[in-house]
Amino acid sequence: MIKTTKQTIIRDLSWLAFNARVLQEANDPTNHIHDRLRFLGIFSNNLDEFFRVRVAALNKMVLLGKAAKMHLEANPDKILKKIQQNVITQQAEFDMTFSDIISELEKKNIFIKNEKQLSKHQKEFVSRIFEEKIRTQIIPLMIETIPHIPLLRDKSIYLACMLGSTKESMVQRYALIEIPTKVLPRFVILPSDEGQTDIILLEDIIRFNLPGLFAPFGFNRFLGYIIKVTRDAELEIDNDVNTSIIAQLEKGLKNRKHGRATRFVYDRHIDPSLLNYLTKRLGLTKKDNLIPGGRIHNFKDFIDFPASIFNDITPRQHPFIHPLLKQPCRIMDVIEKTDVMLHLPYHSFDSIIDLLREAAIDPFVQSIRVTCYRVAKNSKIINALINAVRNGKEVTVVLELRARFDEEANMRWKEQLEEEGVKVVLGLHDMKVHAKICVIKKREFNHTKQYGFVSTGNLNENTALYYGDHCLLTTDRKIIADINRIFDYLESPVKKQANLKNCKTLPVSPVSMRKVMLSLIDKQIRIAKKKKPASVIIKLNSLVDTVLIEKLYAAAKAGVDIKMVIRGICCAYTGQKSFKDHIKAISIIDDYLEHARVFVFGNSKEQQVFISSADWMVRNLDHRVEAACPVYDKGIQQELIDILNIQLAENVKGRILDNDQSNNYVQREDDKPEVRSQEAIYQYLRNKKYKN
């Protein structure tokens, strides 16, 4: 295991261990086959992003040489070698898992057929669908006749074709066809025998029809192999303050399309001469992560494998409206009386949409200010905000254009919002705005009232169906005052830099979040040194920051009990002799994506509880605008603690985060009940009673 000088696990290797947990779910025969295919898709999509971002960054560190070792990773070249070893191992496990799933599908009379396995009737079908829907969507590129090979798109797959003629044995040509998965479904259900379901992939329909494409040019031998290139996805934003952020972003997106290849995946059965030709024309070397794979690539599409072919899928637990917010009701009236915490996806996201709709039509509401990081494709949030403008409200949206891989969508939202009269703030030149906050101002009978929320997740009704998050709806004056200070800063960062520093209640990045968290851990250390019970519970997506990790080490050595639920990267060692009995860390990978950040300090009446948008990573603490929020309501505090305790008792989908990142499942003790936390939390919240 490669270690840093600060005794933490290398983040990239920990990330690969996280993705291995996703692969475990795909390999778990107790999961439905459709879910297993979905997890294969998630694994593949995760790995693509890893190569676009982290491998690209490590490659840059290698080029930086000594400068990188001083300020970034100590051994980027060694890390890259270890990454490639791990990825190849995982790829072999991936292939075995997919093969096992195919066998299970066939037991259910579901078959994924290739172009050589079709019946006469099916051949007629794929010929017809090709002519009707596919032919006009593809343009073969005869790459040998092109001086400069066209740039292969990131996220796309290509059919690399060898064309030949038996009449002239020396004739051999190469072509590329981009598979049009952006406009056509990847999976096509074929006409099948009764009691059987046959499916064919889009690329195999194209393979079958290669003769129709190329025969007119004198070829009568056709071979096709799927290839895929993953490129550097980091936006190169320069520091020229005279260049607008829009121009910088457009430049960055253009650079992304031309980014250096960080991975080249190909069908391991590809003809060697074709592989050699492609790697030379693409300017690739062995250092560019040339990875042999199976016949199928871009498994991310398996996230959308057709569910309609199965008749035994158990419906997902359906989100329900928080009991205090059931319609008809005025949500602002409810939260004037009491804070409300939504626990998504158990509670319905509709309540947040209802709050904004209510604000849009309430004649006394004057203004709405909200941050948007990632919104849904057909966003009801955006619609509510536009309706608010049409009803005469002043609406300000802080739109983060640099939300990775959502940049182009957010640029389109910017244009639409501005056309409707929304004031769009593009965040900061040198920091992403990742805080999830909103404030609604209402003037009624010469009295100003303000309502707001702080969330751990995005304002996205689609992801809210499967992202585990918390959203606090409140009228607490101290919280609202700090939310306003953050917005004042975002709208005028040069003139009002002091606003963030003046936040008295919300720990805010980049000015106070780390300091506050360190102080809260220090308080528990002091309690432990007095031989009193002390504890810290942490829930995060990623634990990377070495300063906070070392503070946790110090706390554990002092006797503070530390319990952690970390979904993804965990760079902390948990098994050192000096504190191994005081740190417990698990990861939960299940139906919902564990996305919330929650912190609990202490285990007495002075217990302090926070929710946050920020993971404990350098980027979140030092280079983004983030907000954590204290939870004052004792009932809601207990709700969060109960939910955390349910998760810490997880013994079905929980993995132990140990020093070796071995991903061993939490073993159920004989005297303990089986706890699948996501199901248990749903039942806990469903049965919870609230006083109206």
Summary of the structure (lengths in Angstrom):
residues: 692
radius of gyration: 27.1
end to end distance: 55.1
largest distance: 91.4
contacts: 2241
relative contact order: 0.09
helix: 42%
strand: 22%
